[in-house]
Amino acid sequence: MNVFVNSSLPVLVGASLLFASAAMAQEVGPQTGDREFSLSGTGSSSKDFDNGSFGVSGDYGWYLSDHTLVGIRQSVNFADVEGDDNVWNGSTRGFADYHFGRGAARPFVGASLGGIYGDAVKDTGIAGLETGLKYYMLPTTFIQARAEYQFLFDSSNSAEDNYDDGAWAYTFGMGINF
């Protein structure tokens, strides 16, 4: 009888934790009508650390459904180039993302459209596709990683021509739903 009681307690505790974590996983993430704010960063440098760049991106959005987020994104980037002037550029874009799943890990895909401006670029339009992953550490707080394929354009004709000449942008950050 003692063996049964001693072995039942760990099974009971383990099952309780499993059910509690499953219940908690259902409660994480946004609901329709929630808002979201996130702050992400990016950076790079040469192997000798004599040239480098860093940037920050802030997103503010609204959940149209539990899975669909629309919003605005502001990014600012600064580059320190040895032997040349330091440069900055920024971009302002609207975006729409679709999130999959209901657990703590939520992959997403989306698109953005806006403008880019600054010292190192010609003021022009920017569009892109994006994908990423949000992981909820707390019911309303997450970390995220995002990759965007962006291309520049002046008109609809140049958008078609420049799609193949795009660039990848990567960010890592955190955010909250409220």
Backbone hydrogen bonds in HBPLUS format (Angstrom, degrees):
<---DONOR---> <-ACCEPTOR-->    atom                        ^
c    i                          cat <-CA-CA->   ^        H-A-AA   ^      H-
h    n   atom  resd res      DA  || num        DHA   H-A  angle D-A-AA Bond
n    s   type  num  typ     dist DA aas  dist angle  dist       angle   num
A0005-VAL N   A0001-MET O   3.05 MM   4  6.39 159.3  2.10 153.7 158.7     1
A0006-ASN N   A0002-ASN O   2.89 MM   4  6.03 165.9  1.91 151.8 156.2     2
A0007-SER N   A0003-VAL O   2.95 MM   4  6.04 149.9  2.04 145.6 153.1     3
A0008-SER N   A0004-PHE O   2.93 MM   4  5.91 137.6  2.11 139.3 150.7     4
A0009-LEU N   A0005-VAL O   3.25 MM   4  6.34 153.3  2.32 149.9 153.4     5
A0012-LEU N   A0008-SER O   2.82 MM   4  5.98 161.5  1.85 157.7 163.0     6
A0013-VAL N   A0009-LEU O   2.93 MM   4  6.12 165.1  1.95 156.8 160.4     7
A0014-GLY N   A0010-PRO O   2.88 MM   4  5.95 162.1  1.91 144.8 150.5     8
A0015-ALA N   A0011-VAL O   2.90 MM   4  6.04 160.4  1.93 149.1 154.4     9
A0016-SER N   A0012-LEU O   2.96 MM   4  6.12 154.6  2.02 145.1 152.2    10
A0017-LEU N   A0013-VAL O   2.97 MM   4  6.23 160.3  2.01 152.3 157.0    11
A0018-LEU N   A0014-GLY O   2.96 MM   4  6.16 153.8  2.03 146.0 153.6    12
A0019-PHE N   A0015-ALA O   2.95 MM   4  6.19 164.3  1.98 151.9 155.1    13
A0020-ALA N   A0016-SER O   2.91 MM   4  6.07 155.9  1.97 147.4 154.8    14
A0021-SER N   A0017-LEU O   2.87 MM   4  6.02 158.6  1.92 147.4 152.9    15
A0022-ALA N   A0018-LEU O   3.00 MM   4  6.18 150.2  2.09 144.6 153.0    16
A0023-ALA N   A0019-PHE O   2.99 MM   4  6.18 155.6  2.05 144.8 151.2    17
A0024-MET N   A0020-ALA O   2.90 MM   4  6.11 155.7  1.96 146.2 153.3    18
A0025-ALA N   A0021-SER O   2.95 MM   4  6.04 153.2  2.02 142.4 149.1    19
A0027-GLU N   A0024-MET O   3.03 MM   3  5.26 142.5  2.18 104.4 115.3    20
A0029-GLY N   A0139-PRO O   2.86 MM 110  5.87 152.0  1.94 149.3 154.4    21
A0034-ASP N   A0031-GLN O   3.00 MM   3  5.63 166.3  2.02 142.7 144.6    22
A0033-GLY N   A0063-TYR O   2.86 MM  30  5.22 167.0  1.88 146.1 149.7    23
A0063-TYR N   A0034-ASP O   2.89 MM  29  5.48 165.0  1.91 169.6 169.4    24
A0178-PHE N   A0035-ARG O   2.90 MM 143  5.33 157.3  1.95 138.3 144.2    25
A0036-GLU N   A0061-GLY O   2.91 MM  25  5.15 146.9  2.02 140.8 140.8    26
A0061-GLY N   A0036-GLU O   2.95 MM  25  5.15 159.2  1.99 145.0 150.0    27
A0037-PHE N   A0176-ILE O   3.02 MM 139  5.59 157.9  2.07 157.2 164.2    28
A0176-ILE N   A0037-PHE O   2.86 MM 139  5.59 154.7  1.92 157.9 164.8    29
A0038-SER N   A0059-ASP O   3.05 MM  21  5.18 155.4  2.11 138.1 142.9    30
A0059-ASP N   A0038-SER O   2.96 MM  21  5.18 162.1  1.99 143.6 148.7    31
A0039-LEU N   A0174-MET O   2.91 MM 135  5.74 161.8  1.94 171.2 170.7    32
A0174-MET N   A0039-LEU O   3.04 MM 135  5.74 154.2  2.11 153.5 152.3    33
A0040-SER N   A0057-SER O   2.84 MM  17  5.14 163.5  1.87 154.4 159.8    34
A0057-SER N   A0040-SER O   2.89 MM  17  5.14 158.7  1.94 143.7 145.5    35
A0041-GLY N   A0172-PHE O   2.94 MM 131  5.66 165.8  1.96 144.1 143.7    36
A0172-PHE N   A0041-GLY O   3.18 MM 131  5.66 155.8  2.24 148.9 155.8    37
A0042-THR N   A0055-GLY O   3.03 MM  13  5.15 148.4  2.13 139.5 138.0    38
A0055-GLY N   A0042-THR O   2.86 MM  13  5.15 152.8  1.93 147.0 143.4    39
A0044-SER N   A0053-SER O   2.84 MM   9  5.32 153.2  1.91 151.3 150.0    40
A0053-SER N   A0044-SER O   2.81 MM   9  5.32 160.1  1.85 148.8 149.8    41
A0046-SER N   A0051-ASN O   2.77 MM   5  5.39 150.9  1.85 155.7 158.2    42
A0049-PHE N   A0046-SER O   2.99 MM   3  5.03 161.8  2.02 108.9 114.4    43
A0052-GLY N   A0080-ASP O   3.02 MM  28  5.37 160.3  2.06 145.6 152.0    44
A0080-ASP N   A0052-GLY O   2.77 MM  28  5.37 162.1  1.80 160.6 167.0    45
A0054-PHE N   A0078-PHE O   2.94 MM  24  5.57 152.9  2.02 155.5 164.4    46
A0078-PHE N   A0054-PHE O   2.83 MM  24  5.57 165.1  1.86 169.3 174.0    47
A0056-VAL N   A0076-VAL O   2.93 MM  20  5.58 153.7  2.00 156.8 164.5    48
A0076-VAL N   A0056-VAL O   2.94 MM  20  5.58 157.5  2.00 160.7 168.2    49
A0058-GLY N   A0074-GLN O   2.86 MM  16  5.38 160.1  1.90 156.6 160.1    50
A0074-GLN N   A0058-GLY O   2.94 MM  16  5.38 163.5  1.97 156.6 161.1    51
A0060-TYR N   A0072-ILE O   3.01 MM  12  5.58 158.3  2.06 160.8 167.7    52
A0072-ILE N   A0060-TYR O   2.92 MM  12  5.58 155.1  1.98 159.1 161.4    53
A0062-TRP N   A0070-VAL O   2.79 MM   8  5.57 156.9  1.84 164.5 168.1    54
A0070-VAL N   A0062-TRP O   3.04 MM   8  5.57 164.1  2.06 153.0 155.1    55
A0064-LEU N   A0068-THR O   2.84 MM   4  5.53 141.1  1.99 153.3 164.6    56
A0099-HIS N   A0067-HIS O   2.72 MM  32  4.75 164.6  1.75 143.6 149.2    57
A0069-LEU N   A0097-ASP O   2.91 MM  28  5.19 166.4  1.93 155.8 160.1    58
A0097-ASP N   A0069-LEU O   2.78 MM  28  5.19 163.1  1.81 156.9 162.8    59
A0071-GLY N   A0095-PHE O   2.99 MM  24  5.44 154.7  2.06 148.6 150.2    60
A0095-PHE N   A0071-GLY O   2.91 MM  24  5.44 156.3  1.96 142.0 143.7    61
A0073-ARG N   A0093-ARG O   2.72 MM  20  5.24 157.6  1.77 161.1 167.9    62
A0093-ARG N   A0073-ARG O   2.94 MM  20  5.24 163.2  1.97 151.6 157.1    63
A0075-SER N   A0091-SER O   2.90 MM  16  5.23 166.5  1.92 157.8 160.8    64
A0091-SER N   A0075-SER O   2.95 MM  16  5.23 151.0  2.04 140.5 143.6    65
A0077-ASN N   A0089-ASN O   2.81 MM  12  5.38 166.8  1.83 168.3 168.8    66
A0089-ASN N   A0077-ASN O   2.96 MM  12  5.38 150.9  2.05 145.4 150.9    67
A0079-ALA N   A0087-VAL O   2.80 MM   8  5.30 165.0  1.82 159.6 161.0    68
A0087-VAL N   A0079-ALA O   3.04 MM   8  5.30 157.6  2.09 148.0 154.5    69
A0084-ASP N   A0081-VAL O   3.16 MM   3  5.47 155.2  2.22 134.7 131.9    70
A0119-ASP N   A0088-TRP O   2.78 MM  31  5.61 145.3  1.90 166.6 174.1    71
A0090-GLY N   A0117-TYR O   2.74 MM  27  5.45 162.9  1.77 159.6 164.0    72
A0117-TYR N   A0090-GLY O   2.87 MM  27  5.45 160.1  1.91 158.4 160.8    73
A0092-THR N   A0115-GLY O   2.97 MM  23  5.58 150.5  2.06 153.0 162.5    74
A0115-GLY N   A0092-THR O   2.94 MM  23  5.58 156.4  1.99 155.2 158.6    75
A0094-GLY N   A0113-LEU O   2.90 MM  19  5.47 163.9  1.92 152.8 147.3    76
A0113-LEU N   A0094-GLY O   2.95 MM  19  5.47 152.2  2.03 151.0 158.7    77
A0096-ALA N   A0111-ALA O   3.02 MM  15  5.68 152.5  2.10 160.8 167.0    78
A0111-ALA N   A0096-ALA O   3.02 MM  15  5.68 148.3  2.12 152.2 161.5    79
A0098-TYR N   A0109-VAL O   2.75 MM  11  5.52 164.8  1.78 169.9 174.0    80
A0109-VAL N   A0098-TYR O   3.09 MM  11  5.52 150.4  2.19 145.0 151.7    81
A0100-PHE N   A0107-PRO O   2.89 MM   7  5.62 164.6  1.91 169.0 170.3    82
A0136-TYR N   A0104-ALA O   2.80 MM  32  4.78 162.7  1.83 135.1 138.6    83
A0106-ARG N   A0134-LYS O   2.73 MM  28  5.10 167.8  1.74 163.0 165.3    84
A0134-LYS N   A0106-ARG O   3.02 MM  28  5.10 163.3  2.05 126.8 132.0    85
A0108-PHE N   A0132-GLY O   2.95 MM  24  5.37 154.7  2.02 138.8 138.3    86
A0132-GLY N   A0108-PHE O   3.01 MM  24  5.37 150.6  2.09 147.6 146.7    87
A0110-GLY N   A0130-GLU O   2.92 MM  20  5.14 145.1  2.05 146.0 141.6    88
A0130-GLU N   A0110-GLY O   2.94 MM  20  5.14 159.2  1.98 133.5 131.4    89
A0112-SER N   A0128-GLY O   2.87 MM  16  5.27 152.1  1.95 147.0 149.9    90
A0128-GLY N   A0112-SER O   3.02 MM  16  5.27 149.0  2.12 145.6 141.6    91
A0114-GLY N   A0126-ILE O   2.83 MM  12  5.30 155.3  1.89 162.9 165.3    92
A0126-ILE N   A0114-GLY O   2.91 MM  12  5.30 155.0  1.97 129.2 128.5    93
A0116-ILE N   A0124-THR O   2.87 MM   8  5.63 160.7  1.91 164.0 168.8    94
A0124-THR N   A0116-ILE O   3.09 MM   8  5.63 152.8  2.16 150.0 158.5    95
A0125-GLY N   A0153-PHE O   2.97 MM  28  5.11 144.1  2.11 168.6 165.5    96
A0153-PHE N   A0125-GLY O   3.03 MM  28  5.11 149.8  2.13 127.8 130.0    97
A0127-ALA N   A0151-PHE O   3.04 MM  24  5.64 158.2  2.09 156.4 163.1    98
A0151-PHE N   A0127-ALA O   2.87 MM  24  5.64 154.9  1.93 161.7 169.5    99
A0129-LEU N   A0149-TYR O   3.07 MM  20  5.36 138.1  2.25 143.1 149.4   100
A0149-TYR N   A0129-LEU O   2.79 MM  20  5.36 166.0  1.81 164.2 169.1   101
A0131-THR N   A0147-ALA O   3.00 MM  16  5.59 152.8  2.07 154.4 163.1   102
A0147-ALA N   A0131-THR O   2.88 MM  16  5.59 165.8  1.90 171.1 175.9   103
A0133-LEU N   A0145-ALA O   2.96 MM  12  5.56 151.5  2.04 154.2 162.6   104
A0145-ALA N   A0133-LEU O   3.07 MM  12  5.56 150.1  2.16 149.3 158.6   105
A0135-TYR N   A0143-ILE O   2.84 MM   8  5.41 161.4  1.87 159.8 165.2   106
A0143-ILE N   A0135-TYR O   2.98 MM   8  5.41 153.4  2.05 142.9 146.8   107
A0137-MET N   A0141-THR O   2.89 MM   4  5.89 134.5  2.10 141.1 155.4   108
A0138-LEU N   A0141-THR O   3.22 MM   3  4.99 170.3  2.23 142.6 143.1   109
A0141-THR N   A0138-LEU O   3.32 MM   3  4.99 150.9  2.41  98.8 107.0   110
A0177-ASN N   A0140-THR O   2.88 MM  37  5.07 145.5  2.00 144.3 152.8   111
A0142-PHE N   A0175-GLY O   2.97 MM  33  5.41 163.8  2.00 144.9 149.5   112
A0175-GLY N   A0142-PHE O   2.90 MM  33  5.41 155.0  1.96 145.9 149.5   113
A0144-GLN N   A0173-GLY O   2.82 MM  29  5.37 159.6  1.86 139.6 140.2   114
A0173-GLY N   A0144-GLN O   2.93 MM  29  5.37 162.2  1.96 149.8 154.1   115
A0146-ARG N   A0171-THR O   2.97 MM  25  5.30 161.8  2.01 145.8 148.4   116
A0171-THR N   A0146-ARG O   2.93 MM  25  5.30 158.1  1.98 153.3 157.1   117
A0148-GLU N   A0169-ALA O   2.77 MM  21  5.09 162.2  1.80 153.2 159.4   118
A0169-ALA N   A0148-GLU O   2.80 MM  21  5.09 151.3  1.89 147.8 156.3   119
A0150-GLN N   A0167-ALA O   2.82 MM  17  5.39 168.4  1.83 166.6 163.9   120
A0167-ALA N   A0150-GLN O   2.79 MM  17  5.39 151.3  1.87 151.7 160.9   121
A0159-ALA N   A0155-SER O   2.99 MM   4  6.23 141.8  2.14 146.1 157.2   122
A0160-GLU N   A0156-SER O   3.36 MM   4  6.64 155.8  2.42 143.5 147.0   123
A0161-ASP N   A0157-ASN O   3.20 MM   4  6.51 157.2  2.25 144.3 150.7   124
A0162-ASN N   A0158-SER O   2.79 MM   4  5.82 152.8  1.86 148.8 155.3   125
A0165-ASP N   A0162-ASN O   2.89 MM   3  5.04 144.0  2.02 105.7 117.3   126
